[in-house]
Amino acid sequence: MAMALSILAFTTSVKAAANVEIYGYVDKTQYMPGDTGTLNFYVYNDGPDEIVLKNVSIHYPWYSPIWGGNETIKDINAVLSEGKNWNTTKTFTIPTDSRAGGSNIHLEYIYTIGTAVYTRSDDISINLVSAPSYGSLKDMDKLVTLFTVQVVLLIVCTIIIAATIFLSARKPQVTWKAEEKTQ
């Protein structure tokens, strides 16, 4: 019993780990290849413990080990007490080649509570639109104009054919008769 009490005396009290979330958004609803955009995000400490934010890594969906494309914000060392946040803004450019794909920007952040190190991650949605293909409806106004011209031509041709049929069915009667000879 004495041993159990001595063990309890030397143990540290355990607190619940802080609830840390990341929130963010991009400045446009969708992006085309070559567009430049802005990523706004913040790391929020919902408590109960105070944290120290160490770094944030941004993984874009078009990342490639060859061409790069990710960012890491290092040595932040921001102390966030309960209810406080740290925010920043980053600009990015959508590649114009086939790498422009994906639907989420992945954010990974590292923070400490005392000497314990925690890593969390979250995603921010991004809508990337591929370049228009030949089958797209991009030039629909030209198609509507073409159909309008075809309908007008069809109506004119139908009237001409109907007039031809009507006139050929009604042959005029011969009004000339041979004259009688008068003596």
Contacts in CASP RR format, 6 or more apart in sequence:
PFRMAT RR
TARGET T0000
AUTHOR 0000-0000-0000
METHOD contacts of the structure
MODEL  1
MAMALSILAFTTSVKAAANVEIYGYVDKTQYMPGDTGTLNFYVYNDGPDE
IVLKNVSIHYPWYSPIWGGNETIKDINAVLSEGKNWNTTKTFTIPTDSRA
GGSNIHLEYIYTIGTAVYTRSDDISINLVSAPSYGSLKDMDKLVTLFTVQ
VVLLIVCTIIIAATIFLSARKPQVTWKAEEKTQ
15 48 0 8 1.000
15 49 0 8 1.000
16 48 0 8 1.000
16 49 0 8 1.000
17 49 0 8 1.000
17 113 0 8 1.000
17 116 0 8 1.000
17 118 0 8 1.000
18 45 0 8 1.000
18 46 0 8 1.000
18 47 0 8 1.000
18 48 0 8 1.000
18 49 0 8 1.000
18 50 0 8 1.000
18 51 0 8 1.000
18 82 0 8 1.000
18 111 0 8 1.000
18 113 0 8 1.000
19 45 0 8 1.000
19 46 0 8 1.000
19 47 0 8 1.000
20 43 0 8 1.000
20 44 0 8 1.000
20 45 0 8 1.000
20 46 0 8 1.000
20 47 0 8 1.000
20 51 0 8 1.000
20 80 0 8 1.000
20 109 0 8 1.000
20 111 0 8 1.000
20 118 0 8 1.000
20 120 0 8 1.000
21 43 0 8 1.000
21 44 0 8 1.000
21 46 0 8 1.000
21 122 0 8 1.000
22 41 0 8 1.000
22 42 0 8 1.000
22 43 0 8 1.000
22 44 0 8 1.000
22 107 0 8 1.000
22 109 0 8 1.000
22 120 0 8 1.000
22 122 0 8 1.000
23 41 0 8 1.000
23 42 0 8 1.000
23 44 0 8 1.000
24 39 0 8 1.000
24 40 0 8 1.000
24 41 0 8 1.000
24 42 0 8 1.000
24 124 0 8 1.000
25 39 0 8 1.000
25 40 0 8 1.000
25 41 0 8 1.000
25 124 0 8 1.000
26 37 0 8 1.000
26 38 0 8 1.000
26 39 0 8 1.000
26 40 0 8 1.000
26 105 0 8 1.000
26 124 0 8 1.000
26 125 0 8 1.000
26 126 0 8 1.000
27 37 0 8 1.000
27 38 0 8 1.000
27 40 0 8 1.000
28 35 0 8 1.000
28 37 0 8 1.000
29 127 0 8 1.000
30 127 0 8 1.000
30 128 0 8 1.000
30 129 0 8 1.000
31 37 0 8 1.000
31 94 0 8 1.000
31 126 0 8 1.000
31 127 0 8 1.000
31 128 0 8 1.000
31 129 0 8 1.000
32 94 0 8 1.000
32 129 0 8 1.000
32 131 0 8 1.000
33 94 0 8 1.000
33 95 0 8 1.000
33 96 0 8 1.000
33 97 0 8 1.000
33 100 0 8 1.000
33 128 0 8 1.000
33 130 0 8 1.000
33 131 0 8 1.000
34 93 0 8 1.000
34 94 0 8 1.000
34 95 0 8 1.000
34 96 0 8 1.000
34 100 0 8 1.000
35 93 0 8 1.000
35 94 0 8 1.000
36 91 0 8 1.000
36 92 0 8 1.000
36 93 0 8 1.000
36 94 0 8 1.000
37 91 0 8 1.000
37 92 0 8 1.000
37 93 0 8 1.000
37 94 0 8 1.000
38 89 0 8 1.000
38 90 0 8 1.000
38 91 0 8 1.000
38 92 0 8 1.000
39 58 0 8 1.000
39 89 0 8 1.000
39 90 0 8 1.000
39 91 0 8 1.000
39 92 0 8 1.000
39 105 0 8 1.000
39 124 0 8 1.000
40 87 0 8 1.000
40 88 0 8 1.000
40 89 0 8 1.000
41 56 0 8 1.000
41 87 0 8 1.000
41 88 0 8 1.000
41 90 0 8 1.000
41 107 0 8 1.000
41 124 0 8 1.000
42 85 0 8 1.000
42 86 0 8 1.000
42 87 0 8 1.000
42 88 0 8 1.000
43 53 0 8 1.000
43 56 0 8 1.000
43 80 0 8 1.000
43 85 0 8 1.000
43 86 0 8 1.000
43 87 0 8 1.000
43 109 0 8 1.000
43 111 0 8 1.000
44 80 0 8 1.000
44 83 0 8 1.000
44 84 0 8 1.000
44 85 0 8 1.000
45 51 0 8 1.000
45 80 0 8 1.000
45 81 0 8 1.000
45 82 0 8 1.000
45 83 0 8 1.000
45 84 0 8 1.000
45 85 0 8 1.000
46 82 0 8 1.000
46 83 0 8 1.000
47 82 0 8 1.000
47 83 0 8 1.000
48 82 0 8 1.000
49 82 0 8 1.000
49 113 0 8 1.000
50 79 0 8 1.000
50 80 0 8 1.000
50 81 0 8 1.000
50 82 0 8 1.000
50 113 0 8 1.000
51 79 0 8 1.000
51 80 0 8 1.000
51 111 0 8 1.000
51 112 0 8 1.000
51 113 0 8 1.000
52 77 0 8 1.000
52 78 0 8 1.000
52 79 0 8 1.000
52 80 0 8 1.000
52 111 0 8 1.000
52 112 0 8 1.000
52 113 0 8 1.000
52 114 0 8 1.000
53 76 0 8 1.000
53 77 0 8 1.000
53 78 0 8 1.000
53 80 0 8 1.000
53 86 0 8 1.000
53 109 0 8 1.000
53 110 0 8 1.000
53 111 0 8 1.000
54 75 0 8 1.000
54 76 0 8 1.000
54 77 0 8 1.000
54 110 0 8 1.000
54 111 0 8 1.000
54 112 0 8 1.000
54 117 0 8 1.000
55 72 0 8 1.000
55 73 0 8 1.000
55 74 0 8 1.000
55 75 0 8 1.000
55 76 0 8 1.000
55 109 0 8 1.000
55 110 0 8 1.000
56 72 0 8 1.000
56 73 0 8 1.000
56 76 0 8 1.000
56 88 0 8 1.000
56 107 0 8 1.000
56 108 0 8 1.000
56 109 0 8 1.000
56 110 0 8 1.000
57 70 0 8 1.000
57 71 0 8 1.000
57 72 0 8 1.000
57 73 0 8 1.000
57 107 0 8 1.000
57 108 0 8 1.000
57 109 0 8 1.000
58 70 0 8 1.000
58 71 0 8 1.000
58 72 0 8 1.000
58 73 0 8 1.000
58 90 0 8 1.000
58 105 0 8 1.000
58 106 0 8 1.000
58 107 0 8 1.000
59 70 0 8 1.000
59 105 0 8 1.000
59 106 0 8 1.000
59 107 0 8 1.000
59 108 0 8 1.000
60 69 0 8 1.000
60 70 0 8 1.000
60 92 0 8 1.000
60 105 0 8 1.000
61 101 0 8 1.000
61 102 0 8 1.000
61 103 0 8 1.000
61 104 0 8 1.000
61 105 0 8 1.000
61 106 0 8 1.000
61 126 0 8 1.000
61 128 0 8 1.000
62 69 0 8 1.000
62 94 0 8 1.000
62 95 0 8 1.000
62 99 0 8 1.000
62 100 0 8 1.000
62 101 0 8 1.000
62 102 0 8 1.000
63 69 0 8 1.000
63 70 0 8 1.000
64 99 0 8 1.000
67 95 0 8 1.000
67 99 0 8 1.000
71 90 0 8 1.000
73 88 0 8 1.000
76 86 0 8 1.000
78 86 0 8 1.000
80 86 0 8 1.000
80 111 0 8 1.000
94 100 0 8 1.000
94 128 0 8 1.000
100 128 0 8 1.000
100 130 0 8 1.000
101 128 0 8 1.000
101 130 0 8 1.000
102 126 0 8 1.000
102 128 0 8 1.000
103 125 0 8 1.000
103 126 0 8 1.000
103 127 0 8 1.000
103 128 0 8 1.000
104 123 0 8 1.000
104 124 0 8 1.000
104 125 0 8 1.000
104 126 0 8 1.000
105 123 0 8 1.000
105 124 0 8 1.000
105 125 0 8 1.000
105 126 0 8 1.000
106 121 0 8 1.000
106 122 0 8 1.000
106 123 0 8 1.000
107 121 0 8 1.000
107 122 0 8 1.000
107 123 0 8 1.000
107 124 0 8 1.000
108 119 0 8 1.000
108 120 0 8 1.000
108 121 0 8 1.000
109 119 0 8 1.000
109 120 0 8 1.000
109 121 0 8 1.000
110 117 0 8 1.000
110 118 0 8 1.000
110 119 0 8 1.000
111 117 0 8 1.000
111 118 0 8 1.000
111 120 0 8 1.000
112 118 0 8 1.000
132 138 0 8 1.000
END
